[in-house]
Amino acid sequence: MEIREFQKLIKDIYYEKDMERELRATFTWFIEEIGELARAMRTNKGLEEEFADVSAWLFQLATFVGIDMESAFARYKDGCPKCGKLPCTCNPCDKV
């Protein structure tokens, strides 16, 4: 599945429900999903499901604020957006 297709699919599935909840509450749900991912990473259980859930919520938030994720991801098409290298050669402290 292409990036744009995934974003549209998540919009088709959840947008109406999430619009009722509004942006702030939807962002809170996203943060909760990140917590679930953190737990899955500690236990090494349910990782695929939690990565998918976090991605779905992230893409929905992007849709809410008018961001096309495929266009946003183009930021990395030539490697690191900061140093322009692949792999990145930035000082690790510079990335913070």
NORMO-V861120 format. One record per backbone hydrogen bond with DSSP energy under -0.5 kcal/mol. CO is the residue of the C=O (numbers start at 1). NH is the residue of the N-H. If there is no record, write none. Layout:
BEGIN
CO:NH
CO:NH
END
This chain:
BEGIN
2:6
3:7
4:8
5:9
6:10
7:11
8:12
9:13
10:14
11:15
14:18
15:19
16:20
17:21
18:22
21:25
22:26
23:27
24:28
25:29
26:30
27:31
28:32
29:33
30:34
31:35
32:36
33:37
34:38
35:39
36:40
37:41
38:42
39:43
40:44
40:45
46:50
47:51
48:52
49:53
50:54
51:55
52:56
53:57
54:58
55:59
56:60
57:61
58:62
59:63
60:64
61:65
62:67
63:66
66:68
67:69
68:72
69:73
70:74
71:74
72:75
73:76
74:77
76:79
80:84
85:80
91:94
91:95
92:95
93:96
END
